[in-house]
Amino acid sequence: MAFEARAVARYVRMSPQKVRLVADRVRGMRAVDALTALRFMPQAAARPMYKVIRSAIANAEENIGLDPEDLYIAELKVDGGPMMKRWRAGARGRYKPILKRSSHITVVLSEEVEE
């Protein structure tokens, strides 16, 4: 039976579209390798993603007693959070909406089963 550990970061003040670009690069990787890859990515979304994966590894160690070397990213999901709605003045007395988006990042780590 494979154990799973999860961690969630909610209300991350970044567009889900931009966070998904980083998530697609590390999905399915071993957890330790993903942390190394995220550390050297130039994207701003790599920082909260790093924190969530690190938290999931800590949860796996503390709550289940798993070895971090045996963990891989079984599920990595980025959902849209609430939007802050702002506006900017436009031409001819109109206004232009500005949507400040946020994201929810969910990471599920699973143990690699050796046959």
Buried (B, 14 or more C-beta within 10 A) or exposed (E): EEBBBBBBBEEBEBBBEBBBBBBEBBBEBBBBEBBEBBEEBEBEBBBBBBBBBBBBBEBBBEEEEBEBEBBBBBEBEBBEBEEEEEEEEEEEEEEEEEEEBBBBBBBBBBBEEEE
